Amino acid sequence: MAELNREKVVIRTSIIGIAANIVLALFKAVVGLLSHSIAIVLDAVNNLTDALSSGVTIVGMKLAMKPADRNHPFGHGRAEYISALIIAVIILYAGVTSLVESVKKIIEKDVPEYSVATLVIVAAAVFVKIALGFFVKSTGKKVNSDSLKASGQDALMDSIISFSTLVAAGVFLIWKISIEAYLGVLISALILKSGIETIRETLSKILGERIDAELSHEIKKTIASCDPEIIGAFDLVLNDYGPDKHIGSAHIEIPDTWTADKIDVVTRKITREVSEKNDVVMAAIGVYSINTKHDSAAEIHDKVEKVVLEHKDIMQMHGFFVDEAEKNMRFDVIVSFDAPNMKGIYEHVVNDVKQLYPDYDVQVQFDFDISD
């Protein structure tokens, strides 16, 4: 139900954007051609690209809402990121086009002809684009739609462009100096900057970003609350399959006295609770068995942890278990991405621990710093 409501909001907002931008584009195109104003004509073109962007958003949402199938078992949610990327390319195209036209006007030295009606229409367009920009962008944030946020940001950029044409008109009417071709170059630079930033942000999400720290902490808090004997939650991984569509896995530290049936009950509870409270599907819950039967195990743990954490590139040790009868110990360490030599650090850690406990088989698993 929430997904359907989100789809309706995105599509309704996009349709409002299309209608508003087409009306503005028609008015500005007529005014720009009659007044020989390149800035106003470019502004009209910008409105058309905004309408196209909203159309792309609708198509992207429709594709994203397609149910999972055999070839796409995790759904089609990432289609929204692709639509945001297409919008960014449209913005870039508009920026390049306006830059070329502005340079041409600088060379040709075309003189504009402004009227009161021209300025009134452009001024009205400024207020409409500001209102539209804030509306679309805020709606995008509410429903977590990158496409809407990109369209809203573009609309706010357009309001600046429209305002700048008023400034150019004022300068011309007062001092008879035409600056709008140069203003067109500045406008083009702003459009290009907006497009590049949108592409960078969207590509980052497609490539896969670090888990939001707040969400990571909340999920681990939910996991820990499922049973008082859970010692900690680690190795949280979230795979992003579209806005608000995450599939994850994690490890929990539990006492070595737990039976298989208790582990089954608790891990199922974790999956249910994380889904309900954090809206994340946990595909797997792994377990680390922690010593509870021997007091000496705690002493060994503290000594090993002290030695391990002396390495500045190691951020954490967890999942420690020692079998004193079989003479082996195992643990995981989280290594910073800034570590210069992973293999060298691994060898140092193993050797340092072996110096403390030469008779033990030391098994170390290296984990990356993937979540807070």
Disulfide bonds with the S-S distance in Angstrom:
none
